[in-house]
Amino acid sequence: MKFLASLKSALLFAGITCLISTFAHSDDVSGLYALVKRRMPSHSDAFIFNLSTIAGSDIDTFKMRDASHDEEDGNAKIYIECTTISACARGLYTYVTEFGGVDIWWTGSRLDQLPHKLPIINEPITRSAIVPYRYFFNTVTFDYTTAFYTFDDWSLLLDWLALRSVNLPLAWVGYEHILVEVFREVGLTDAEIAGFLSGPAFQAWNRFGNIQGSWGGDLPMQWIDDQFALQKQIITRMVELGMTPVLPSFTGFVPRALHDLYPNASIINGSQWAGFPSIYTNDSFLQPFDPLFANMQKSFIDKQIAAYGSVSHIYTLDQYNENNPYSGDLAYLQNVTSATFASLRAADPEATWLMQGWLFFSDETFWTTERVHAYLGGVPGNDSMIILDLYSEAQPQWERLSSYYGKQWIWCELHDFGGNMGFEGNFVNVTAEPLRALTSPGSSMVGMGLTPEGMEGNEIIYDVLLDQAWSPTAINRTSYVSSWVSRRYYVADLPSSAINAWEILGATVYSNQDPFSQATVKSILELAPALSGLVNRTGHHPTLVFYDTNTTIVPALQMLIQAGYESKSLLNIREFKYDLVDVTRQLLANRFITLYETLIVTYASNSSSSATVAAAGQPLLQLLRDLDELLLTDDYFLLANWISAARSFSHGNASYAAFLERNARNQITLWGPTGEINDYASKQWGGLVGGYYMSRWETFVDYLVGTKANGSGYNATTVAKAMLEIGEQWNAQTWGLTGVIDSPVKCHKKGFLRSSLYGRQLANPEIKTVAPPESNSPEVTTRLLQT
């Protein structure tokens, strides 16, 4: 605790801890016992939790020891004493991971594999968090990942959060239900409200004030009601697990019809967003200093408390996320925040305003230090606001803005944009850098958090940040990777080759030092084909592969394959099969670049013919076929999951199911009525690669062959139009009526062998076609393919 005392005053920590514990119902640990019963039913009586004040602790702390020891069977009973429910959950997680060797993953919980005879704790263990807040979620995660989650999905994710000691999660689900009630209360009709709300896969940007309306049909009330019911379950579970949910508030974005109802109200039109037509953007914004704003804020928060109870005083509210303020005048900006905060405090006298700090990076030209200082200065007191430094690992703003001029802020790892799937991470940045920020002179940092837009792989680089929140020194990469892999592949006598594979990835792919490529790497196969502009993009949506595939992905995949040969048990581990497919996927995605560049060079050559261009295009197309077949071998890489999850909310209503499916399809492809941010949320999923990307690249290759044959020049406009038509046709398909989303069953038994065969060819960067396994294939077919 000496380390912590040197960083922050005891008063600050005590105040924050009190704020959190008050709403986590700190005298009730029943949620933890329910978690144990849910995830470790055979050990439901093995843990004792006790909330108390641990001497000298003013921040989340747990103390763990053996409560008893039965000498006859050698089984331990574990006693966890803690200052908060979240600290107790972290103590439980420490035991199951460090002593039990098991873990819980995005792909599922393995905590039920905790040894029957529980390992004993020889000496008591006491640990403390180094920050009071451990935060999770980006507003857009609620669309890119959890848009179509059921409560079972949420239950797994919330248990994952709780055990990793997240105590401040964002909670947006069901927002529209209360918003509709407020809109009706001020006189708006259901038709006017429906014309404002956006579809299920795009609600985050409606909440941000970027878009309005729903292309493809109005948002049904059935969806709004179902999400409201789901939110009640989510909030209850969050509180049970010791979390303080960050709740929505009234942001000020309103239907256009409010102009007519209140002609004297101060309502302005927001800016155009991402090239969308005006019918879907330029959202109306009721300015916070208008009395109507405060009335609607009070109504919203009152209704929210009535619905969920008094579970939090922390509210999320973002007004200028990729929106420009009406004026850059310093007094204007200060008045906006002053009135906004006043409306929150009028509704909840203890309100704290939480906002995402993305705007300060995305529009840094507008948000000068003077304007940021004025904007934040409108909120009185430094403990009245929490700012998420949203992209700290790559574009931190806390230094430029002098630790947000004293306001509380949280160091966040964004990393993933749009739910993209490429390998990338910067281990040093998510371990050493938060510590540097925490110990910097005048730091007002109060937390560490994860703010990915989507959750699609790279799990290790998220785990480590939440673990770093409990370590006063930077976590060692080598030892961390070894223990992480041992838990992920929980088998007896884990082959060293499995650990070695991840050590290679940890030292290279997850130690990215390229300052121009600090985010998940997007594969060009997911982008609309073109002659140029695809390769080596940088920024926060990079296609630049910053590592050497032949010395990173290739040997790592070879070692994973070798581990599969050495241990039959590994093929029964979901995470091993997932990783085997994932690493092979990354290899093929990287090799695609070489094949694409060969095609482009061939086409540009004066000596090439239509035949040579066609020949150059075939390996590229064959790779896409192979990739699709590979992805179809694993349940976690299927387009069918996304589509079926969307349709599952339809209650059997065919037209409603089609609406949901179109929303789901559009987000991962065109992202907009006519491809306004095309391919932003692209995925490498079985069925999507073969059914959508394949069609685009076949059309592109055919076009190149055709222009070569008839001597006409390349026309980028013609190609773009063709790609849009393919997107519109694919978006219009309906599962079961048009199009095919392949089942994984036919391909499951090819998965490990296909990876193995690729592994034998990896020394050659020119990937060759791999034939399907025959019935008389080597013994690997019968010995290892037990999926």
Solvent accessible surface area in square Angstrom, and as a share of the most:
residue,aa,sasa,rsa
1,M,92,0.41
2,K,187,0.79
3,F,74,0.31
4,L,9,0.05
5,A,76,0.59
6,S,90,0.58
7,L,35,0.17
8,K,17,0.07
9,S,69,0.44
10,A,63,0.49
11,L,151,0.75
12,L,53,0.26
13,F,5,0.02
14,A,49,0.38
15,G,42,0.41
16,I,9,0.05
17,T,23,0.13
18,C,78,0.47
19,L,42,0.21
20,I,4,0.02
21,S,19,0.13
22,T,77,0.45
23,F,13,0.06
24,A,3,0.02
25,H,94,0.42
26,S,41,0.27
27,D,131,0.68
28,D,69,0.36
29,V,25,0.14
30,S,63,0.41
31,G,4,0.03
32,L,0,0.00
33,Y,78,0.30
34,A,42,0.32
35,L,0,0.00
36,V,1,0.00
37,K,141,0.60
38,R,73,0.27
39,R,41,0.15
40,M,1,0.00
41,P,81,0.51
42,S,87,0.56
43,H,10,0.05
44,S,40,0.26
45,D,114,0.59
46,A,11,0.09
47,F,5,0.02
48,I,58,0.29
49,F,10,0.04
50,N,57,0.29
51,L,41,0.20
52,S,37,0.24
53,T,122,0.71
54,I,24,0.12
55,A,99,0.77
56,G,70,0.67
57,S,21,0.13
58,D,43,0.22
59,I,2,0.01
60,D,5,0.02
61,T,3,0.02
62,F,1,0.00
63,K,74,0.31
64,M,0,0.00
65,R,93,0.34
66,D,34,0.18
67,A,39,0.30
68,S,59,0.38
69,H,85,0.38
70,D,74,0.38
71,E,159,0.71
72,E,164,0.74
73,D,70,0.36
74,G,21,0.20
75,N,45,0.23
76,A,4,0.03
77,K,67,0.29
78,I,0,0.00
79,Y,36,0.14
80,I,0,0.00
81,E,39,0.18
82,C,0,0.00
83,T,28,0.16
84,T,4,0.02
85,I,2,0.01
86,S,2,0.01
87,A,0,0.00
88,C,0,0.00
89,A,0,0.00
90,R,20,0.07
91,G,0,0.00
92,L,0,0.00
93,Y,7,0.02
94,T,3,0.02
95,Y,0,0.00
96,V,0,0.00
97,T,11,0.06
98,E,99,0.44
99,F,57,0.24
100,G,5,0.05
101,G,21,0.20
102,V,0,0.00
103,D,0,0.00
104,I,0,0.00
105,W,0,0.00
106,W,47,0.16
107,T,12,0.07
108,G,7,0.06
109,S,21,0.14
110,R,23,0.08
111,L,0,0.00
112,D,87,0.45
113,Q,72,0.32
114,L,7,0.03
115,P,42,0.26
116,H,158,0.70
117,K,118,0.50
118,L,1,0.01
119,P,40,0.25
120,I,72,0.36
121,I,9,0.04
122,N,123,0.63
123,E,128,0.57
124,P,73,0.46
125,I,33,0.17
126,T,74,0.43
127,R,85,0.31
128,S,22,0.14
129,A,0,0.00
130,I,3,0.02
131,V,1,0.00
132,P,3,0.02
133,Y,1,0.01
134,R,0,0.00
135,Y,0,0.00
136,F,0,0.00
137,F,0,0.00
138,N,4,0.02
139,T,0,0.00
140,V,7,0.04
141,T,0,0.00
142,F,11,0.05
143,D,2,0.01
144,Y,6,0.02
145,T,18,0.10
146,T,7,0.04
147,A,6,0.04
148,F,5,0.02
149,Y,50,0.19
150,T,59,0.34
151,F,43,0.18
152,D,115,0.60
153,D,57,0.30
154,W,1,0.00
155,S,11,0.07
156,L,37,0.18
157,L,9,0.04
158,L,0,0.00
159,D,0,0.00
160,W,1,0.00
161,L,0,0.00
162,A,1,0.01
163,L,0,0.00
164,R,1,0.00
165,S,0,0.00
166,V,1,0.01
167,N,0,0.00
168,L,0,0.00
169,P,0,0.00
170,L,1,0.01
171,A,1,0.01
172,W,5,0.02
173,V,11,0.06
174,G,2,0.02
175,Y,9,0.04
176,E,6,0.03
177,H,33,0.15
178,I,3,0.02
179,L,5,0.03
180,V,4,0.02
181,E,62,0.28
182,V,0,0.00
183,F,0,0.00
184,R,104,0.38
185,E,108,0.48
186,V,21,0.12
187,G,41,0.40
188,L,6,0.03
189,T,73,0.42
190,D,80,0.41
191,A,82,0.63
192,E,63,0.28
193,I,4,0.02
194,A,22,0.17
195,G,44,0.43
196,F,5,0.02
197,L,3,0.02
198,S,1,0.01
199,G,2,0.01
200,P,1,0.01
201,A,0,0.00
202,F,2,0.01
203,Q,11,0.05
204,A,0,0.00
205,W,14,0.05
206,N,5,0.03
207,R,13,0.05
208,F,4,0.02
209,G,2,0.02
210,N,0,0.00
211,I,0,0.00
212,Q,6,0.03
213,G,6,0.06
214,S,15,0.10
215,W,24,0.08
216,G,51,0.49
217,G,33,0.32
218,D,83,0.43
219,L,8,0.04
220,P,37,0.23
221,M,75,0.34
222,Q,79,0.35
223,W,2,0.01
224,I,4,0.02
225,D,61,0.32
226,D,31,0.16
227,Q,15,0.07
228,F,26,0.11
229,A,57,0.45
230,L,14,0.07
231,Q,1,0.00
232,K,87,0.37
233,Q,85,0.38
234,I,1,0.01
235,I,4,0.02
236,T,76,0.44
237,R,36,0.13
238,M,0,0.00
239,V,13,0.08
240,E,68,0.31
241,L,2,0.01
242,G,2,0.02
243,M,0,0.00
244,T,0,0.00
245,P,0,0.00
246,V,0,0.00
247,L,6,0.03
248,P,2,0.01
249,S,0,0.00
250,F,1,0.00
251,T,4,0.02
252,G,0,0.00
253,F,11,0.05
254,V,0,0.00
255,P,3,0.02
256,R,97,0.35
257,A,20,0.15
258,L,0,0.00
259,H,60,0.27
260,D,118,0.61
261,L,78,0.39
262,Y,73,0.28
263,P,105,0.66
264,N,150,0.77
265,A,21,0.17
266,S,34,0.22
267,I,21,0.11
268,I,30,0.15
269,N,100,0.51
270,G,18,0.18
271,S,31,0.20
272,Q,104,0.46
273,W,19,0.07
274,A,44,0.34
275,G,55,0.53
276,F,0,0.00
277,P,57,0.36
278,S,70,0.45
279,I,111,0.56
280,Y,40,0.15
281,T,0,0.00
282,N,36,0.19
283,D,0,0.00
284,S,0,0.00
285,F,6,0.03
286,L,0,0.00
287,Q,12,0.05
288,P,5,0.03
289,F,89,0.37
290,D,17,0.09
291,P,102,0.64
292,L,19,0.10
293,F,0,0.00
294,A,38,0.29
295,N,94,0.48
296,M,1,0.01
297,Q,0,0.00
298,K,86,0.37
299,S,15,0.10
300,F,1,0.00
301,I,0,0.00
302,D,58,0.30
303,K,51,0.21
304,Q,3,0.01
305,I,65,0.33
306,A,89,0.69
307,A,30,0.24
308,Y,26,0.10
309,G,32,0.30
310,S,67,0.43
311,V,12,0.07
312,S,5,0.03
313,H,20,0.09
314,I,1,0.00
315,Y,1,0.01
316,T,0,0.00
317,L,0,0.00
318,D,8,0.04
319,Q,3,0.02
320,Y,10,0.04
321,N,13,0.07
322,E,72,0.32
323,N,9,0.05
324,N,84,0.43
325,P,11,0.07
326,Y,151,0.58
327,S,34,0.22
328,G,18,0.17
329,D,78,0.41
330,L,84,0.42
331,A,59,0.46
332,Y,29,0.11
333,L,0,0.00
334,Q,79,0.35
335,N,80,0.41
336,V,0,0.00
337,T,0,0.00
338,S,49,0.31
339,A,22,0.17
340,T,0,0.00
341,F,8,0.03
342,A,57,0.44
343,S,3,0.02
344,L,0,0.00
345,R,86,0.31
346,A,67,0.52
347,A,11,0.09
348,D,7,0.03
349,P,104,0.66
350,E,105,0.47
351,A,0,0.00
352,T,8,0.04
353,W,1,0.00
354,L,1,0.00
355,M,4,0.02
356,Q,6,0.02
357,G,2,0.02
358,W,22,0.08
359,L,6,0.03
360,F,0,0.00
361,F,43,0.18
362,S,48,0.31
363,D,43,0.22
364,E,77,0.35
365,T,126,0.73
366,F,36,0.15
367,W,2,0.01
368,T,51,0.29
369,T,52,0.30
370,E,104,0.47
371,R,67,0.25
372,V,0,0.00
373,H,100,0.45
374,A,13,0.10
375,Y,1,0.00
376,L,2,0.01
377,G,36,0.35
378,G,7,0.07
379,V,2,0.01
380,P,84,0.53
381,G,46,0.45
382,N,77,0.40
383,D,97,0.50
384,S,6,0.04
385,M,0,0.00
386,I,0,0.00
387,I,0,0.00
388,L,0,0.00
389,D,2,0.01
390,L,7,0.03
391,Y,10,0.04
392,S,5,0.03
393,E,10,0.05
394,A,24,0.19
395,Q,69,0.31
396,P,46,0.29
397,Q,11,0.05
398,W,12,0.04
399,E,91,0.41
400,R,67,0.24
401,L,0,0.00
402,S,69,0.44
403,S,10,0.07
404,Y,0,0.00
405,Y,61,0.23
406,G,24,0.23
407,K,12,0.05
408,Q,12,0.05
409,W,0,0.00
410,I,0,0.00
411,W,2,0.01
412,C,0,0.00
413,E,1,0.00
414,L,1,0.01
415,H,4,0.02
416,D,1,0.01
417,F,2,0.01
418,G,0,0.00
419,G,0,0.00
420,N,2,0.01
421,M,10,0.04
422,G,1,0.01
423,F,7,0.03
424,E,3,0.01
425,G,1,0.01
426,N,10,0.05
427,F,7,0.03
428,V,80,0.46
429,N,31,0.16
430,V,1,0.01
431,T,4,0.03
432,A,36,0.28
433,E,47,0.21
434,P,0,0.00
435,L,21,0.11
436,R,106,0.39
437,A,0,0.00
438,L,4,0.02
439,T,67,0.39
440,S,22,0.14
441,P,136,0.85
442,G,72,0.69
443,S,21,0.14
444,S,16,0.10
445,M,0,0.00
446,V,1,0.00
447,G,0,0.00
448,M,1,0.00
449,G,0,0.00
450,L,0,0.00
451,T,0,0.00
452,P,1,0.00
453,E,21,0.09
454,G,0,0.00
455,M,17,0.08
456,E,33,0.15
457,G,10,0.10
458,N,8,0.04
459,E,11,0.05
460,I,3,0.02
461,I,1,0.01
462,Y,2,0.01
463,D,2,0.01
464,V,0,0.00
465,L,0,0.00
466,L,0,0.00
467,D,18,0.09
468,Q,0,0.00
469,A,0,0.00
470,W,16,0.06
471,S,23,0.15
472,P,63,0.40
473,T,95,0.55
474,A,52,0.40
475,I,33,0.17
476,N,94,0.48
477,R,80,0.29
478,T,73,0.42
479,S,68,0.44
480,Y,20,0.08
481,V,2,0.01
482,S,35,0.22
483,S,50,0.32
484,W,2,0.01
485,V,0,0.00
486,S,46,0.29
487,R,25,0.09
488,R,9,0.03
489,Y,0,0.00
490,Y,69,0.26
491,V,27,0.16
492,A,90,0.70
493,D,137,0.71
494,L,34,0.17
495,P,13,0.08
496,S,76,0.49
497,S,13,0.08
498,A,0,0.00
499,I,34,0.17
500,N,59,0.30
501,A,0,0.00
502,W,16,0.06
503,E,61,0.27
504,I,40,0.20
505,L,0,0.00
506,G,1,0.01
507,A,47,0.36
508,T,44,0.26
509,V,0,0.00
510,Y,4,0.02
511,S,20,0.13
512,N,2,0.01
513,Q,120,0.53
514,D,36,0.19
515,P,94,0.59
516,F,139,0.58
517,S,0,0.00
518,Q,16,0.07
519,A,0,0.00
520,T,3,0.02
521,V,6,0.03
522,K,5,0.02
523,S,9,0.06
524,I,0,0.00
525,L,0,0.00
526,E,2,0.01
527,L,10,0.05
528,A,29,0.22
529,P,4,0.02
530,A,31,0.24
531,L,48,0.24
532,S,88,0.57
533,G,53,0.51
534,L,6,0.03
535,V,38,0.22
536,N,91,0.46
537,R,97,0.35
538,T,71,0.41
539,G,41,0.39
540,H,63,0.28
541,H,37,0.17
542,P,0,0.00
543,T,2,0.01
544,L,40,0.20
545,V,34,0.19
546,F,43,0.18
547,Y,26,0.10
548,D,76,0.40
549,T,16,0.09
550,N,67,0.34
551,T,85,0.49
552,T,4,0.02
553,I,0,0.00
554,V,9,0.05
555,P,27,0.17
556,A,0,0.00
557,L,0,0.00
558,Q,75,0.33
559,M,57,0.25
560,L,0,0.00
561,I,12,0.06
562,Q,83,0.37
563,A,0,0.00
564,G,0,0.00
565,Y,53,0.20
566,E,97,0.43
567,S,14,0.09
568,K,131,0.56
569,S,56,0.36
570,L,0,0.00
571,L,4,0.02
572,N,109,0.56
573,I,16,0.08
574,R,120,0.44
575,E,0,0.00
576,F,0,0.00
577,K,54,0.23
578,Y,25,0.09
579,D,5,0.03
580,L,5,0.03
581,V,8,0.05
582,D,10,0.05
583,V,1,0.01
584,T,0,0.00
585,R,0,0.00
586,Q,5,0.02
587,L,0,0.00
588,L,0,0.00
589,A,1,0.01
590,N,12,0.06
591,R,14,0.05
592,F,0,0.00
593,I,25,0.13
594,T,51,0.29
595,L,12,0.06
596,Y,8,0.03
597,E,75,0.34
598,T,66,0.38
599,L,0,0.00
600,I,30,0.15
601,V,105,0.60
602,T,28,0.16
603,Y,24,0.09
604,A,74,0.57
605,S,38,0.25
606,N,160,0.82
607,S,106,0.68
608,S,18,0.12
609,S,51,0.33
610,S,32,0.21
611,A,71,0.55
612,T,64,0.37
613,V,0,0.00
614,A,32,0.25
615,A,63,0.49
616,A,16,0.13
617,G,0,0.00
618,Q,87,0.39
619,P,57,0.36
620,L,0,0.00
621,L,8,0.04
622,Q,47,0.21
623,L,4,0.02
624,L,0,0.00
625,R,99,0.36
626,D,5,0.02
627,L,0,0.00
628,D,13,0.07
629,E,35,0.16
630,L,0,0.00
631,L,0,0.00
632,L,5,0.02
633,T,10,0.06
634,D,10,0.05
635,D,72,0.37
636,Y,80,0.30
637,F,1,0.00
638,L,9,0.05
639,L,2,0.01
640,A,16,0.13
641,N,70,0.36
642,W,20,0.07
643,I,0,0.00
644,S,45,0.29
645,A,33,0.26
646,A,0,0.00
647,R,58,0.21
648,S,73,0.47
649,F,26,0.11
650,S,7,0.05
651,H,127,0.57
652,G,77,0.74
653,N,76,0.39
654,A,81,0.63
655,S,85,0.55
656,Y,18,0.07
657,A,4,0.03
658,A,36,0.28
659,F,24,0.10
660,L,0,0.00
661,E,1,0.00
662,R,96,0.35
663,N,6,0.03
664,A,0,0.00
665,R,2,0.01
666,N,9,0.05
667,Q,0,0.00
668,I,1,0.00
669,T,0,0.00
670,L,5,0.03
671,W,0,0.00
672,G,0,0.00
673,P,37,0.23
674,T,77,0.45
675,G,17,0.17
676,E,37,0.16
677,I,38,0.19
678,N,54,0.28
679,D,3,0.02
680,Y,51,0.19
681,A,0,0.00
682,S,0,0.00
683,K,2,0.01
684,Q,2,0.01
685,W,16,0.06
686,G,1,0.01
687,G,6,0.05
688,L,0,0.00
689,V,0,0.00
690,G,30,0.28
691,G,37,0.35
692,Y,0,0.00
693,Y,0,0.00
694,M,14,0.06
695,S,40,0.26
696,R,1,0.00
697,W,0,0.00
698,E,64,0.29
699,T,47,0.27
700,F,1,0.00
701,V,3,0.01
702,D,96,0.50
703,Y,51,0.19
704,L,0,0.00
705,V,35,0.20
706,G,29,0.28
707,T,9,0.05
708,K,54,0.23
709,A,73,0.57
710,N,111,0.57
711,G,66,0.63
712,S,58,0.37
713,G,60,0.58
714,Y,58,0.22
715,N,71,0.36
716,A,67,0.52
717,T,105,0.61
718,T,64,0.37
719,V,7,0.04
720,A,61,0.48
721,K,130,0.55
722,A,28,0.21
723,M,8,0.04
724,L,56,0.28
725,E,75,0.34
726,I,24,0.12
727,G,0,0.00
728,E,67,0.30
729,Q,120,0.54
730,W,13,0.05
731,N,2,0.01
732,A,63,0.49
733,Q,52,0.23
734,T,24,0.14
735,W,73,0.26
736,G,71,0.68
737,L,146,0.73
738,T,70,0.41
739,G,39,0.37
740,V,122,0.70
741,I,20,0.10
742,D,41,0.21
743,S,59,0.38
744,P,21,0.13
745,V,115,0.66
746,K,133,0.56
747,C,4,0.02
748,H,52,0.23
749,K,137,0.58
750,K,48,0.21
751,G,7,0.07
752,F,7,0.03
753,L,4,0.02
754,R,7,0.02
755,S,0,0.00
756,S,2,0.01
757,L,41,0.20
758,Y,0,0.00
759,G,8,0.08
760,R,147,0.53
761,Q,51,0.23
762,L,1,0.00
763,A,97,0.75
764,N,58,0.30
765,P,54,0.34
766,E,81,0.36
767,I,19,0.10
768,K,117,0.50
769,T,84,0.49
770,V,8,0.05
771,A,69,0.54
772,P,69,0.43
773,P,39,0.25
774,E,113,0.51
775,S,117,0.75
776,N,132,0.68
777,S,26,0.17
778,P,81,0.51
779,E,116,0.52
780,V,2,0.01
781,T,32,0.18
782,T,102,0.59
783,R,71,0.26
784,L,1,0.00
785,L,12,0.06
786,Q,111,0.49
787,T,71,0.41
